[in-house]
Amino acid sequence: MNLVEVVEGRTRLIVPQEEKLTKKNPVFYNPEMELSRDISIAVARILKPREFCDLLAGSGARGVRVAKEADIPTTMNDLNPGAVELMRKNCRLNGVECRITRLDANQLLANERFEFIDIDPFGPPGRFIDSALHSLKNKGILAVTATDTSALCGTYPKACRRKYDSVPLRTDYYNELGLRILIGFVARNALRHEFGIQPLFSHCTRHYFRTYLRVVRGGHRVNDTLKNLNFIQHCFSCLWRDYRGINELSQKCHCGGRLETAGPLWSGEFADKEFCHSLEEELMNSEFNRGSDAVKLSSLIGPEQNIVLPYYNIHKIFKKMRKPATPMPDIMRHLAEKGFDAERTHFSGLGLRTNAKISEIIEII
Ligand SMILES: C[S@@+](CC[C@H](N)C(=O)[O-])C[C@H]1O[C@@H](n2cnc3c(N)ncnc32)[C@H](O)[C@@H]1O
């Protein structure tokens, strides 16, 4: 395996030169995930858990950084012996002592309890979620990555049903539905463990989704979680959409078009506004290579939570109206003048979040 040294944050890392996994190159390191790791370090610094478990640690890029840059006792685990060797090297290189295990992830979680568990798998996280919830302490944090975006976003609907027990829909806001299906899946699993969930921060970046959730025992949080598990109905004729409970689903839109349904999914806030604010401050004062991208992300995601209904793609609306597009700031100003909320979204540069109905947006345009 050819190795190179890279620097992320304040941490030096020895990683495989090749990104592609082969027999000769058996350990995984993806430089594109640096942004995700930068955010993890900031989250760990804010929350200061007593212990951090990097469940599928690979070269140890995330775990070593948490130990060094957030000063949190860290366990790193990976079944791959090559990965374990690299984790050891990276600990030595940075002068940090982490606990390193080479167990099947579910076996580690079956026998130990953690306050923060990070799940960063190849593809879907499904097969680790139940054990992670079994292992997590009350008020603990579960961080989950999913890279199988084509399943979650509706390109392969059967794969989504199989892996997430949910029906996706290829709408113009498909990536938001993907993230909501992922959170909904974790929430439904959490309920079986008598946990409710509180999303602290979630984002969709290029080829992956990532969510940080606090799991909390108690009737109040459990009931809140249940309330936020719903379906979405969408009309491809008039672009109307809304969340619906299972008993409120209908077949026909008020425009006469047919309503399509996706879900179950998470219909609540996918981040906590106050937490986004703390995250932004932490990221602004950081030494991260991808710090400014991360700040941009959290500064968009906080205000997005004012409107839980999925975003509108404004080009879709103009196309439907057969009109040339007006700049987004003008539309947002007109909506605000009429008393509606209007926000941008991190999901798309063409995305508009508003509490105005599609008919009201069209009228305003
Ligand atoms: C996407 S990589 C992790 C990347 C790493 N978190 C990072 O930031 O660089 C997934 C890792 O999970 C490990 N893995 C897959 N299945 C496992 C299992 N059942 N138990 C433990 N490790 C496993 C693989 O060896 C691989 O290193």
The ligand as a MOL file (V3000), in Angstrom:
LIG
                    3D

  0  0  0     0  0            999 V3000
M  V30 BEGIN CTAB
M  V30 COUNTS 27 29 0 0 0
M  V30 BEGIN ATOM
M  V30 1 C -16.2530 4.3410 4.7680 0
M  V30 2 S -14.9990 3.5050 5.6300 0 CHG=1
M  V30 3 C -14.6900 4.5110 7.0430 0
M  V30 4 C -13.9650 5.7860 6.7550 0
M  V30 5 C -13.5110 6.5670 7.9630 0
M  V30 6 N -14.6100 6.7850 8.9110 0
M  V30 7 C -12.8990 7.9200 7.5460 0
M  V30 8 O -13.3970 9.0000 7.9380 0
M  V30 9 O -11.8790 7.8860 6.8430 0 CHG=-1
M  V30 10 C -15.8620 2.1340 6.3140 0
M  V30 11 C -14.9830 1.2260 7.1400 0
M  V30 12 O -15.8200 0.2520 7.7790 0
M  V30 13 C -15.0990 -0.9520 7.9370 0
M  V30 14 N -16.1000 -2.0280 8.1660 0
M  V30 15 C -17.0360 -2.4750 7.2920 0
M  V30 16 N -17.8350 -3.3800 7.8930 0
M  V30 17 C -17.4150 -3.5050 9.1790 0
M  V30 18 C -17.8720 -4.2510 10.2970 0
M  V30 19 N -18.9240 -5.0700 10.1980 0
M  V30 20 N -17.2170 -4.1150 11.4790 0
M  V30 21 C -16.1580 -3.2750 11.5820 0
M  V30 22 N -15.6790 -2.5490 10.5410 0
M  V30 23 C -16.2940 -2.6450 9.3580 0
M  V30 24 C -14.3000 -1.0610 6.6590 0
M  V30 25 O -13.1510 -1.8620 6.8510 0
M  V30 26 C -13.9410 0.4210 6.3830 0
M  V30 27 O -12.6670 0.7480 6.8510 0
M  V30 END ATOM
M  V30 BEGIN BOND
M  V30 1 1 1 2
M  V30 2 1 2 3
M  V30 3 1 2 10
M  V30 4 1 3 4
M  V30 5 1 4 5
M  V30 6 1 5 6
M  V30 7 1 5 7
M  V30 8 2 7 8
M  V30 9 1 7 9
M  V30 10 1 10 11
M  V30 11 1 11 12
M  V30 12 1 11 26
M  V30 13 1 12 13
M  V30 14 1 13 14
M  V30 15 1 13 24
M  V30 16 1 14 15
M  V30 17 1 14 23
M  V30 18 2 15 16
M  V30 19 1 16 17
M  V30 20 1 17 18
M  V30 21 2 17 23
M  V30 22 1 18 19
M  V30 23 2 18 20
M  V30 24 1 20 21
M  V30 25 2 21 22
M  V30 26 1 22 23
M  V30 27 1 24 25
M  V30 28 1 24 26
M  V30 29 1 26 27
M  V30 END BOND
M  V30 END CTAB
M  END
